[in-house]
Amino acid sequence: MDKFIVSARKYRPQTFDTVVGQAHITTTLKNAIANNQLAHAFLFCGPRGVGKTTCARILAKTINCENIQPDGDACNKCNSCRSFNEGTSLNIHELDAASNNSVDDIRNLVDQVRFAPQAGKYKVYIVDEVHMLSASAFNAFLKTLEEPPPYAIFILATTEKHKILPTILSRCQIFDFKRITIHDTVEHLEEIATKEEIHVEKAALQVIAQKSEGCMRDALSILDKIVSFTNGEVTYRNTLEHLNILDHDYYFKLLDCLMAQDMAGGMLLYDEINRKGFEGDLVLNGIAEFMRNILVCKDARAVTLLDVVEGMQEKYVSTAAKAGTAYLVSALNILNEAEINYKMARNKRLHVELALIKLNFLQQAIELSVENGSVVKKKRVDGPVAYKTKPVPSIQINAPVTQTNGHQNNGEPKLFIQETKAVVTVAATAKPAAAPVVQRPISANTTTATNETGLKRNLLETLQEKYQGTRNIEVIKEAIALNDADLLRCWLKYADTLEEQQKHSSSKTFRIAKLHIDEDNFFTVIVFAFTQQKFIEQERMMVASHIQEAFNNRSISFKVIVEEGVKEEIPASMLLNSRERFERIAEQFPLVKELKDRLKLEIDY
């Protein structure tokens, strides 16, 4: 029995023309070879399975070909091409950077670069998965990559371009590979199926292309599995069964149940899907993708964005005509939220069923919120709302009168305070009754008011009567200027207060301090040691308040300074560290040292 070779290796492209979906790169490389404008370093980056390593091998083979064809491809007949096809070429070196990512591996590669090729023009070094190299390995590779020998060409391939150092990127000619389209994948699979004499349905190949997500290697691997599973008969049904993909017919049936608000039918349909072994998150994702396709088909210009198998476009367009845009957008929001919270749900099935219940009653909710053919917001309240108001009293000037309450007014205008009682107003109902207005006359010039007995009183007396017992009126006393005698008397009085509080050190400090008036509201306190300054600073707020109250002046302040030339003697014990103090104590009291030695104590100095 012949040894089986997977399709991904058996049908690997051998020339630039057979590379699928990367025409923008193959054309550039062919022109560079034809014009002899090859760079010394290339970087091929892009998704997996799109032809990076394949193009690197084809490039290495072509530039060493002895008889390059007019179309820019290798001849496959010369010694160099035959040795390359047989895997015995000494001019091509492939390094897997995923398993050889140390500095020593790169140094070995650099050592090999020094030797010129025995046959052919170039020595080509293909470094696959180059992003796996360590930072030190990258740095060891920099100099050689920047200025290699004229016969050396480096081709780096990676799927994660962002992990490569900028210093490497700047030394390479970068080619970005793109995902292979579904159309190109289907055409390539059809060619292979024809060569292998496999009966396939185009719809099945489209499903395989969608599942591969632009990776040709994955698409060929899936095709090999399905061929083995179906014994060479690849149909749409068995492809869905093998790939565990939910048929779109279920989604169409589910949408019909939801639009008809048939909750029982939708729940039974999900139960059938669940029994087939489909996980809830896959179901939610499939429904969301289906709703997205329906929404896309609402506009004829966007039908090209529809990514479904051939023959299903018409059904999607006809279904989109029946579903409303508001329903589809709201359904997508519900499904997106359900899919995000699926992992946190403890009862997965109930979580999916709850989303289906929301979708079932969504149409009814939209119909209730539609008014005159457009969606409107719900009103919070429909009836009147009562609220309390209290108008601000206003002052009005009445026309001059000749006599008020039996007293002459001399034609002067009167000021009246208009008082309006608080009322409760009901919005959108009847108008409230007019509030009674009480007018109290106030003379504009004499500022007098008339009481019930007809006696005139000024405004101050009226306010005093009104706020009697709630306000205390104090007469502001005149400030007393600072003078030496009164300041010293007040200072010593506070020292007596400290003495009564048993603060003897502070009291003594206050008595020996010198006072000097600098300005009208500022004086200086002179002391002879920093400890004395500290005592006064501790009482600063209290003594300042005492002096301000005595002189009726809140702006009085002072500062405390230490007289220059006076130095405070610091005890010798304070100059010693912990070990020296212990040694001095042990010298004076030998028993302390004996106690330490007998108990074997360790002192933490």
FINUDO-135317 format. One record per residue (C-alpha): x, y, z; residue number from 1; chain. Coordinates in Angstrom, 2 decimals, padded with zeros to 5 digits. Example, Ala and Ser with C-alpha at 12.3 -4.5 7.8 and 13.67 -1.06 7.14 Angstrom:
BEGIN
REC       X       Y       Z tormar sero
REC  012.30 -004.50  007.80      1    A
REC  013.67 -001.06  007.14      2    A
***
This chain:
BEGIN
REC       X       Y       Z tormar sero
REC  000.00  000.00  000.00      1    A
REC  001.35  003.43 -000.93      2    A
REC  002.13  005.79  001.90      3    A
REC -000.62  008.38  002.34      4    A
REC  000.38  012.04  002.02      5    A
REC -002.01  014.69  003.26      6    A
REC -003.30  017.12  000.67      7    A
REC -001.63  020.08  002.33      8    A
REC  001.78  018.55  001.55      9    A
REC  000.92  016.72 -001.63     10    A
REC -000.51  019.78 -003.37     11    A
REC  001.86  022.34 -001.91     12    A
REC  002.58  025.00 -004.58     13    A
REC  005.92  024.60 -006.34     14    A
REC  005.82  027.78 -008.45     15    A
REC  004.61  031.33 -007.94     16    A
REC  001.68  030.78 -010.31     17    A
REC  000.25  027.97 -008.17     18    A
REC  000.18  030.05 -004.97     19    A
REC -003.47  030.77 -004.10     20    A
REC -004.75  034.18 -003.08     21    A
REC -001.40  036.03 -002.80     22    A
REC -001.02  037.53 -006.26     23    A
REC  000.14  040.88 -004.86     24    A
REC  003.18  039.17 -003.30     25    A
REC  004.06  036.65 -005.99     26    A
REC  003.97  039.34 -008.68     27    A
REC  006.31  041.57 -006.67     28    A
REC  008.79  038.76 -006.07     29    A
REC  008.79  037.70 -009.74     30    A
REC  009.46  041.28 -010.87     31    A
REC  012.25  041.64 -008.32     32    A
REC  013.92  038.47 -009.62     33    A
REC  013.51  039.54 -013.25     34    A
REC  014.99  042.98 -012.61     35    A
REC  017.72  041.65 -010.30     36    A
REC  016.52  043.85 -007.43     37    A
REC  016.44  041.31 -004.62     38    A
REC  016.66  042.55 -001.06     39    A
REC  019.06  040.84  001.33     40    A
REC  016.34  040.25  003.98     41    A
REC  012.61  039.55  003.68     42    A
REC  009.93  039.36  006.34     43    A
REC  006.81  037.35  005.47     44    A
REC  004.03  037.95  008.00     45    A
REC  000.36  037.03  008.06     46    A
REC -002.17  034.48  009.40     47    A
REC -001.45  030.77  009.58     48    A
REC -001.72  028.56  006.50     49    A
REC -001.73  031.31  003.85     50    A
REC  001.59  030.45  002.12     51    A
REC  004.41  032.26  003.93     52    A
REC  006.82  029.34  004.16     53    A
REC  005.73  028.10  000.73     54    A
REC  006.59  031.44 -000.91     55    A
REC  009.91  031.49  000.95     56    A
REC  010.83  028.07 -000.48     57    A
REC  009.72  029.00 -003.98     58    A
REC  011.78  032.21 -003.79     59    A
REC  014.85  030.28 -002.59     60    A
REC  014.41  027.74 -005.36     61    A
REC  013.85  030.33 -008.10     62    A
REC  016.80  032.62 -007.39     63    A
REC  019.18  029.63 -007.63     64    A
REC  017.59  028.21 -010.79     65    A
REC  020.02  028.03 -013.72     66    A
REC  017.30  028.51 -016.37     67    A
REC  014.63  030.87 -015.10     68    A
REC  011.54  030.82 -017.32     69    A
REC  010.28  033.99 -019.06     70    A
REC  007.31  034.13 -016.68     71    A
REC  009.72  034.29 -013.70     72    A
REC  009.25  030.73 -012.42     73    A
REC  011.91  028.03 -011.93     74    A
REC  012.49  025.44 -014.64     75    A
REC  012.37  022.36 -012.34     76    A
REC  014.94  020.67 -014.64     77    A
REC  018.34  022.04 -013.67     78    A
REC  020.56  020.50 -010.99     79    A
REC  019.64  023.19 -008.46     80    A
REC  015.88  022.68 -008.93     81    A
REC  016.17  018.89 -008.81     82    A
REC  018.24  018.97 -005.63     83    A
REC  015.74  021.36 -004.10     84    A
REC  012.78  019.13 -005.01     85    A
REC  014.59  016.11 -003.56     86    A
REC  015.49  017.99 -000.38     87    A
REC  019.26  017.67 -000.86     88    A
REC  020.13  021.26 -001.69     89    A
REC  023.01  022.70  000.38     90    A
REC  022.14  026.28 -000.47     91    A
REC  018.88  026.37  001.46     92    A
REC  018.83  026.23  005.26     93    A
REC  015.61  026.20  007.30     94    A
REC  015.64  027.05  010.99     95    A
REC  012.67  026.58  013.31     96    A
REC  013.00  029.53  015.69     97    A
REC  010.36  028.06  018.01     98    A
REC  012.79  025.31  019.11     99    A
REC  016.07  027.05  018.29    100    A
REC  015.60  030.44  019.91    101    A
REC  018.76  030.84  021.98    102    A
REC  021.83  032.99  021.34    103    A
REC  023.95  029.92  020.57    104    A
REC  021.60  028.85  017.78    105    A
REC  021.84  032.27  016.14    106    A
REC  025.63  032.25  016.53    107    A
REC  025.81  028.91  014.74    108    A
REC  023.70  030.37  011.95    109    A
REC  025.97  033.41  011.71    110    A
REC  029.02  031.14  011.52    111    A
REC  027.49  029.26  008.58    112    A
REC  026.88  032.53  006.73    113    A
REC  030.63  033.11  006.41    114    A
REC  031.00  030.21  003.94    115    A
REC  030.15  030.94  000.29    116    A
REC  027.88  028.52 -001.64    117    A
REC  029.66  025.65 -003.46    118    A
REC  027.09  025.68 -006.26    119    A
REC  024.54  028.29 -007.22    120    A
REC  024.40  032.02 -006.64    121    A
REC  022.84  032.41 -003.20    122    A
REC  022.65  030.75  000.19    123    A
REC  019.13  031.24  001.51    124    A
REC  018.32  031.04  005.24    125    A
REC  014.62  030.59  006.07    126    A
REC  013.84  031.31  009.74    127    A
REC  010.30  030.20  010.54    128    A
REC  008.34  031.49  013.56    129    A
REC  010.99  034.17  014.01    130    A
REC  008.96  035.96  016.70    131    A
REC  009.91  033.14  019.11    132    A
REC  013.55  034.28  019.24    133    A
REC  014.67  035.75  022.54    134    A
REC  015.68  039.40  022.82    135    A
REC  019.37  038.49  023.14    136    A
REC  019.11  036.25  020.06    137    A
REC  017.57  039.11  018.09    138    A
REC  020.40  041.39  019.15    139    A
REC  023.00  038.81  018.13    140    A
REC  021.32  038.63  014.70    141    A
REC  021.21  042.38  014.06    142    A
REC  024.67  043.01  012.58    143    A
REC  024.58  040.04  010.23    144    A
REC  021.06  040.90  009.12    145    A
REC  022.06  044.51  008.37    146    A
REC  025.24  043.78  006.38    147    A
REC  025.23  040.16  005.19    148    A
REC  027.59  038.82  002.52    149    A
REC  026.40  039.40 -001.07    150    A
REC  025.54  035.73 -001.51    151    A
REC  023.37  035.46  001.67    152    A
REC  019.62  036.10  001.72    153    A
REC  017.48  035.85  004.85    154    A
REC  013.75  035.10  004.75    155    A
REC  011.96  035.48  008.08    156    A
REC  008.41  034.16  008.51    157    A
REC  006.08  034.94  011.41    158    A
REC  002.42  035.04  012.37    159    A
REC  002.92  037.74  015.04    160    A
REC  004.64  040.73  013.52    161    A
REC  004.07  042.92  016.59    162    A
REC  006.45  040.76  018.68    163    A
REC  009.47  041.47  016.47    164    A
REC  011.88  044.21  017.48    165    A
REC  011.69  047.44  015.46    166    A
REC  015.41  047.16  014.73    167    A
REC  014.72  043.87  012.92    168    A
REC  011.74  045.28  011.03    169    A
REC  013.77  048.23  009.75    170    A
REC  016.35  045.88  008.19    171    A
REC  013.82  043.74  006.27    172    A
REC  011.57  044.12  003.26    173    A
REC  008.14  043.36  004.69    174    A
REC  005.41  041.42  002.85    175    A
REC  001.98  041.16  004.47    176    A
REC  000.05  038.04  003.49    177    A
REC -003.74  038.21  003.62    178    A
REC -006.38  035.60  004.36    179    A
REC -007.47  033.54  001.40    180    A
REC -010.99  034.39  000.29    181    A
REC -013.79  031.83  000.27    182    A
REC -014.03  032.01 -003.52    183    A
REC -010.31  031.22 -004.00    184    A
REC -010.48  028.43 -001.43    185    A
REC -013.46  026.80 -003.11    186    A
REC -011.80  026.94 -006.54    187    A
REC -008.60  025.35 -005.21    188    A
REC -010.55  022.62 -003.42    189    A
REC -012.47  021.88 -006.63    190    A
REC -009.20  021.46 -008.53    191    A
REC -007.87  019.04 -005.94    192    A
REC -011.16  017.11 -005.85    193    A
REC -011.03  016.77 -009.62    194    A
REC -007.45  015.46 -009.53    195    A
REC -008.33  013.00 -006.75    196    A
REC -011.56  011.98 -008.48    197    A
REC -013.69  012.89 -005.48    198    A
REC -017.39  013.69 -005.90    199    A
REC -018.09  016.90 -004.00    200    A
REC -020.94  019.39 -003.79    201    A
REC -020.04  023.03 -004.12    202    A
REC -022.17  023.90 -001.10    203    A
REC -020.05  021.48  000.96    204    A
REC -016.85  023.14 -000.23    205    A
REC -018.28  026.55  000.71    206    A
REC -018.97  025.28  004.23    207    A
REC -015.40  023.96  004.46    208    A
REC -014.05  027.31  003.25    209    A
REC -016.08  029.19  005.87    210    A
REC -014.91  026.84  008.61    211    A
REC -011.24  027.25  007.62    212    A
REC -011.46  031.08  008.06    213    A
REC -009.05  031.89  005.23    214    A
REC -006.46  029.20  006.05    215    A
REC -005.79  026.92  003.07    216    A
REC -003.96  024.32  005.16    217    A
REC -007.00  023.98  007.47    218    A
REC -009.32  023.71  004.48    219    A
REC -007.27  020.86  002.97    220    A
REC -007.10  019.08  006.33    221    A
REC -010.89  019.32  006.74    222    A
REC -011.39  018.00  003.21    223    A
REC -009.16  015.00  003.95    224    A
REC -011.14  014.17  007.09    225    A
REC -014.51  014.39  005.37    226    A
REC -013.31  012.29  002.45    227    A
REC -012.21  009.60  004.91    228    A
REC -015.49  009.91  006.81    229    A
REC -017.76  009.70  003.74    230    A
REC -015.60  007.32  001.66    231    A
REC -015.11  009.85 -001.14    232    A
REC -018.67  011.26 -001.28    233    A
REC -018.65  014.83  000.07    234    A
REC -022.17  016.27  000.35    235    A
REC -023.63  019.27  002.11    236    A
REC -025.43  017.14  004.71    237    A
REC -022.55  014.91  005.75    238    A
REC -020.24  017.93  005.84    239    A
REC -022.54  019.65  008.33    240    A
REC -022.73  016.45  010.35    241    A
REC -018.97  015.91  010.41    242    A
REC -018.11  019.54  011.24    243    A
REC -020.87  019.75  013.87    244    A
REC -022.40  022.80  012.19    245    A
REC -026.07  023.68  012.70    246    A
REC -028.05  023.78  009.47    247    A
REC -029.44  027.16  008.46    248    A
REC -032.91  025.61  008.13    249    A
REC -033.12  025.54  011.92    250    A
REC -032.49  029.28  012.06    251    A
REC -035.18  030.01  009.49    252    A
REC -037.68  027.87  011.42    253    A
REC -036.71  029.53  014.70    254    A
REC -037.14  033.02  013.23    255    A
REC -040.62  032.07  011.95    256    A
REC -041.62  030.92  015.45    257    A
REC -040.26  034.08  017.06    258    A
REC -041.96  036.41  014.58    259    A
REC -045.26  034.56  015.11    260    A
REC -044.74  034.71  018.92    261    A
REC -044.96  030.92  019.07    262    A
REC -042.96  030.41  022.24    263    A
REC -043.76  026.69  022.52    264    A
REC -042.57  026.04  018.95    265    A
REC -039.32  027.93  019.57    266    A
REC -038.63  026.08  022.83    267    A
REC -039.27  022.69  021.19    268    A
REC -036.98  023.60  018.30    269    A
REC -034.18  024.53  020.73    270    A
REC -034.74  021.27  022.60    271    A
REC -034.20  019.38  019.34    272    A
REC -030.99  021.35  018.71    273    A
REC -029.80  020.70  022.25    274    A
REC -030.36  016.93  021.92    275    A
REC -028.09  016.92  018.87    276    A
REC -025.23  018.00  021.13    277    A
REC -024.83  021.66  020.20    278    A
REC -023.62  023.86  023.05    279    A
REC -025.64  026.90  024.05    280    A
REC -022.94  029.43  023.20    281    A
REC -022.66  028.01  019.67    282    A
REC -026.43  028.31  019.29    283    A
REC -026.44  031.92  020.47    284    A
REC -023.53  032.75  018.18    285    A
REC -025.24  031.05  015.23    286    A
REC -028.53  032.88  015.80    287    A
REC -026.70  036.21  016.10    288    A
REC -024.82  035.58  012.85    289    A
REC -028.08  034.59  011.17    290    A
REC -029.80  037.79  012.39    291    A
REC -026.85  039.80  011.11    292    A
REC -027.18  038.25  007.66    293    A
REC -030.91  038.98  007.62    294    A
REC -030.24  042.61  008.59    295    A
REC -027.61  042.91  005.84    296    A
REC -030.14  041.72  003.26    297    A
REC -032.54  044.56  004.15    298    A
REC -030.61  046.77  001.73    299    A
REC -029.93  045.48 -001.78    300    A
REC -026.56  047.25 -001.88    301    A
REC -025.28  045.27  001.12    302    A
REC -026.22  041.81 -000.18    303    A
REC -022.62  041.37 -001.33    304    A
REC -021.63  041.23  002.35    305    A
REC -023.69  038.05  002.76    306    A
REC -021.34  035.17  003.55    307    A
REC -023.47  032.06  003.00    308    A
REC -023.39  029.01  000.78    309    A
REC -024.46  029.30 -002.83    310    A
REC -028.20  029.08 -003.40    311    A
REC -029.19  030.50  000.01    312    A
REC -029.00  034.18 -000.92    313    A
REC -032.54  034.31 -002.31    314    A
REC -034.01  032.76  000.81    315    A
REC -032.21  035.28  002.98    316    A
REC -033.45  038.19  000.87    317    A
REC -037.07  036.98  000.97    318    A
REC -036.92  036.46  004.75    319    A
REC -035.40  039.91  005.26    320    A
REC -038.42  041.49  003.55    321    A
REC -040.71  040.04  006.24    322    A
REC -038.63  040.98  009.32    323    A
REC -038.60  044.53  010.65    324    A
REC -035.37  046.45  011.13    325    A
REC -036.27  047.43  014.70    326    A
REC -036.83  043.79  015.60    327    A
REC -033.52  042.65  014.10    328    A
REC -031.46  045.36  015.81    329    A
REC -033.10  044.72  019.19    330    A
REC -032.66  040.97  018.75    331    A
REC -028.94  041.41  018.05    332    A
REC -028.57  043.43  021.27    333    A
REC -030.31  040.71  023.29    334    A
REC -028.23  037.93  021.72    335    A
REC -024.98  039.84  022.21    336    A
REC -025.73  040.40  025.90    337    A
REC -026.75  036.75  026.34    338    A
REC -023.56  035.51  024.68    339    A
REC -021.39  037.72  026.89    340    A
REC -023.06  036.50  030.10    341    A
REC -023.22  032.84  029.03    342    A
REC -020.03  031.80  030.80    343    A
REC -021.22  033.26  034.12    344    A
REC -024.61  031.49  033.96    345    A
REC -024.91  028.44  036.21    346    A
REC -027.86  026.94  034.31    347    A
REC -026.68  027.20  030.70    348    A
REC -029.84  025.83  029.11    349    A
REC -032.10  028.16  031.09    350    A
REC -029.89  031.08  030.07    351    A
REC -030.39  030.31  026.37    352    A
REC -034.12  029.68  026.83    353    A
REC -034.48  033.02  028.62    354    A
REC -032.91  034.76  025.61    355    A
REC -035.36  032.97  023.30    356    A
REC -038.29  034.04  025.51    357    A
REC -037.14  037.67  025.26    358    A
REC -036.92  037.35  021.49    359    A
REC -040.40  035.79  021.42    360    A
REC -042.05  038.76  023.16    361    A
REC -039.81  041.34  021.52    362    A
REC -042.18  041.82  018.59    363    A
REC -045.06  042.55  020.98    364    A
REC -042.95  045.10  022.87    365    A
REC -042.04  046.88  019.64    366    A
REC -045.68  047.01  018.53    367    A
REC -046.67  048.63  021.84    368    A
REC -043.99  051.29  021.45    369    A
REC -044.90  052.19  017.84    370    A
REC -047.15  055.20  017.31    371    A
REC -048.14  056.47  013.86    372    A
REC -045.66  054.11  012.21    373    A
REC -042.59  055.24  014.18    374    A
REC -040.95  054.02  017.37    375    A
REC -041.50  056.39  020.30    376    A
REC -040.35  056.43  023.89    377    A
REC -042.76  055.44  026.63    378    A
REC -044.23  058.20  028.76    379    A
REC -043.45  057.96  032.43    380    A
REC -046.83  059.35  033.60    381    A
REC -050.04  060.26  031.78    382    A
REC -051.90  062.11  034.58    383    A
REC -051.28  065.43  036.36    384    A
REC -048.56  065.68  039.00    385    A
REC -049.04  067.85  042.12    386    A
REC -046.17  069.99  043.33    387    A
REC -045.81  072.61  046.03    388    A
REC -044.75  076.18  045.32    389    A
REC -043.77  079.03  047.63    390    A
REC -043.43  082.41  045.89    391    A
REC -040.83  084.93  047.04    392    A
REC -042.37  088.07  048.69    393    A
REC -042.01  091.16  046.53    394    A
REC -041.78  094.85  047.51    395    A
REC -044.24  097.17  045.82    396    A
REC -044.50  100.98  045.84    397    A
REC -048.04  102.30  046.15    398    A
REC -049.16  105.66  044.83    399    A
REC -048.74  108.63  047.21    400    A
REC -051.62  109.17  049.63    401    A
REC -052.38  112.06  051.98    402    A
REC -053.40  110.12  055.07    403    A
REC -052.79  106.58  056.37    404    A
REC -054.56  105.27  059.47    405    A
REC -055.29  108.81  060.61    406    A
REC -051.70  110.08  060.16    407    A
REC -050.38  112.46  057.56    408    A
REC -048.10  110.98  054.93    409    A
REC -046.98  114.23  053.22    410    A
REC -047.41  112.63  049.79    411    A
REC -044.48  110.23  050.26    412    A
REC -044.67  106.83  048.52    413    A
REC -045.05  103.79  050.70    414    A
REC -043.20  100.45  050.44    415    A
REC -045.37  097.36  050.95    416    A
REC -044.13  093.77  051.44    417    A
REC -046.44  091.49  049.54    418    A
REC -046.84  088.14  051.30    419    A
REC -048.38  085.22  049.45    420    A
REC -049.30  082.00  051.20    421    A
REC -047.91  078.71  049.85    422    A
REC -050.26  076.87  047.53    423    A
REC -050.32  073.40  046.00    424    A
REC -050.56  073.50  042.23    425    A
REC -051.84  070.62  040.10    426    A
REC -050.26  070.57  036.67    427    A
REC -052.45  070.36  033.55    428    A
REC -055.67  070.82  035.65    429    A
REC -057.57  073.82  037.01    430    A
REC -055.84  077.07  037.97    431    A
REC -055.37  077.57  041.74    432    A
REC -057.40  080.18  043.55    433    A
REC -055.73  083.52  044.06    434    A
REC -053.73  083.59  047.28    435    A
REC -054.66  086.29  049.83    436    A
REC -052.25  089.21  049.76    437    A
REC -051.30  091.04  052.95    438    A
REC -049.75  094.46  052.49    439    A
REC -047.63  096.05  055.18    440    A
REC -046.69  099.70  054.54    441    A
REC -043.05  100.73  054.97    442    A
REC -041.99  104.34  054.60    443    A
REC -039.31  104.81  051.99    444    A
REC -037.57  107.73  053.75    445    A
REC -038.38  107.49  057.44    446    A
REC -038.26  103.66  057.44    447    A
REC -041.16  103.51  059.90    448    A
REC -043.96  101.00  060.30    449    A
REC -047.37  101.31  061.94    450    A
REC -048.56  098.77  064.46    451    A
REC -052.14  097.87  065.25    452    A
REC -052.48  100.79  067.71    453    A
REC -051.39  103.32  065.08    454    A
REC -048.00  104.18  066.68    455    A
REC -045.05  104.63  064.34    456    A
REC -041.97  102.44  064.77    457    A
REC -038.79  102.27  062.74    458    A
REC -037.79  099.14  060.82    459    A
REC -035.09  098.14  063.37    460    A
REC -037.64  098.00  066.20    461    A
REC -039.96  095.93  064.04    462    A
REC -037.20  093.41  063.26    463    A
REC -036.14  093.30  066.92    464    A
REC -039.70  092.50  067.93    465    A
REC -040.01  089.85  065.26    466    A
REC -036.74  088.09  066.07    467    A
REC -036.73  088.76  069.81    468    A
REC -034.97  086.00  071.69    469    A
REC -033.37  084.47  068.61    470    A
REC -030.71  087.12  067.85    471    A
REC -028.14  088.70  070.17    472    A
REC -026.86  092.11  069.12    473    A
REC -023.37  092.88  070.37    474    A
REC -021.67  096.23  070.27    475    A
REC -018.27  096.10  068.54    476    A
REC -015.58  097.33  070.91    477    A
REC -012.81  099.57  069.72    478    A
REC -009.40  097.91  069.28    479    A
REC -006.62  098.85  071.75    480    A
REC -003.17  099.61  070.37    481    A
REC -000.31  097.37  071.45    482    A
REC  001.94  098.78  074.16    483    A
REC  004.75  097.23  076.18    484    A
REC  003.12  097.49  079.60    485    A
REC -000.28  096.02  078.67    486    A
REC  001.29  093.33  076.49    487    A
REC  003.64  092.22  079.30    488    A
REC  000.78  092.23  081.81    489    A
REC -001.37  090.08  079.48    490    A
REC  001.60  087.75  078.78    491    A
REC  002.32  087.18  082.46    492    A
REC -001.36  086.64  083.16    493    A
REC -001.35  083.75  080.70    494    A
REC  001.78  082.43  082.46    495    A
REC -000.22  082.38  085.69    496    A
REC -002.91  080.39  083.89    497    A
REC -000.30  077.83  082.84    498    A
REC  000.92  077.61  086.42    499    A
REC -002.61  076.81  087.57    500    A
REC -002.76  074.05  084.93    501    A
REC  000.41  072.46  086.45    502    A
REC  002.44  073.34  083.32    503    A
REC  005.43  074.57  085.27    504    A
REC  008.01  074.35  082.49    505    A
REC  005.83  076.28  080.07    506    A
REC  004.97  078.88  082.72    507    A
REC  008.67  079.40  083.52    508    A
REC  009.43  079.77  079.81    509    A
REC  006.73  082.45  079.42    510    A
REC  008.13  084.41  082.39    511    A
REC  011.74  084.52  081.17    512    A
REC  010.86  085.32  077.56    513    A
REC  011.42  088.81  076.15    514    A
REC  008.73  090.66  074.18    515    A
REC  009.38  093.24  071.48    516    A
REC  006.65  095.10  069.56    517    A
REC  007.56  095.35  065.87    518    A
REC  004.35  096.79  064.36    519    A
REC  000.90  097.83  065.47    520    A
REC -000.43  094.27  065.26    521    A
REC  002.75  092.20  065.45    522    A
REC  005.37  091.46  068.14    523    A
REC  008.33  089.14  068.60    524    A
REC  008.99  086.69  071.45    525    A
REC  012.70  086.09  072.15    526    A
REC  013.80  082.95  073.97    527    A
REC  017.21  081.43  074.74    528    A
REC  016.84  077.77  073.75    529    A
REC  015.06  075.63  071.20    530    A
REC  013.20  073.78  073.94    531    A
REC  011.76  077.09  075.14    532    A
REC  010.68  077.90  071.58    533    A
REC  008.91  074.55  071.44    534    A
REC  007.01  075.22  074.68    535    A
REC  005.70  078.55  073.35    536    A
REC  004.79  077.09  069.95    537    A
REC  002.65  074.49  071.72    538    A
REC  000.61  077.29  073.33    539    A
REC  000.59  079.59  070.28    540    A
REC -003.12  079.36  069.46    541    A
REC -004.28  079.79  073.06    542    A
REC -001.99  082.67  073.94    543    A
REC -002.77  084.45  070.64    544    A
REC -006.50  084.20  071.37    545    A
REC -005.89  085.48  074.92    546    A
REC -003.98  088.54  073.68    547    A
REC -006.46  089.29  070.86    548    A
REC -009.36  089.21  073.28    549    A
REC -007.54  091.48  075.72    550    A
REC -006.76  094.09  073.03    551    A
REC -010.07  093.63  071.09    552    A
REC -008.01  093.00  067.96    553    A
REC -008.19  089.74  066.03    554    A
REC -005.32  090.67  063.72    555    A
REC -002.58  090.52  066.39    556    A
REC  000.07  087.87  065.76    557    A
REC  003.62  087.09  066.85    558    A
REC  006.68  085.01  066.06    559    A
REC  009.11  083.16  068.30    560    A
REC  012.87  083.32  067.68    561    A
REC  015.89  081.98  069.55    562    A
REC  018.43  084.59  070.48    563    A
REC  021.69  084.17  068.56    564    A
REC  024.84  083.24  070.46    565    A
REC  023.00  081.20  073.05    566    A
REC  023.65  077.47  072.62    567    A
REC  021.82  074.80  074.46    568    A
REC  023.97  072.22  076.14    569    A
REC  023.13  068.73  074.88    570    A
REC  023.66  065.91  077.39    571    A
REC  026.53  063.60  076.52    572    A
REC  024.23  060.60  076.74    573    A
REC  022.23  061.93  073.78    574    A
REC  025.36  061.94  071.58    575    A
REC  026.00  058.23  072.08    576    A
REC  024.47  055.47  070.01    577    A
REC  022.67  052.44  071.45    578    A
REC  025.77  050.23  071.73    579    A
REC  027.86  052.97  073.40    580    A
REC  025.11  053.72  075.92    581    A
REC  024.87  050.04  076.86    582    A
REC  028.65  049.80  077.28    583    A
REC  028.60  052.85  079.56    584    A
REC  025.78  051.37  081.65    585    A
REC  027.64  048.03  081.88    586    A
REC  030.77  049.89  082.97    587    A
REC  028.90  051.68  085.74    588    A
REC  026.81  048.65  086.73    589    A
REC  028.75  045.40  086.18    590    A
REC  025.79  043.31  087.28    591    A
REC  023.92  044.31  084.13    592    A
REC  026.67  042.80  081.97    593    A
REC  026.76  039.69  084.16    594    A
REC  023.00  039.27  083.75    595    A
REC  023.35  039.51  079.96    596    A
REC  026.14  036.90  079.90    597    A
REC  024.39  034.41  082.17    598    A
REC  021.08  034.54  080.27    599    A
REC  022.92  034.62  076.92    600    A
REC  020.89  037.60  075.82    601    A
REC  021.26  039.17  072.40    602    A
REC  020.67  042.90  072.57    603    A
REC  019.08  044.54  069.53    604    A
REC  021.06  047.73  069.16    605    A
***
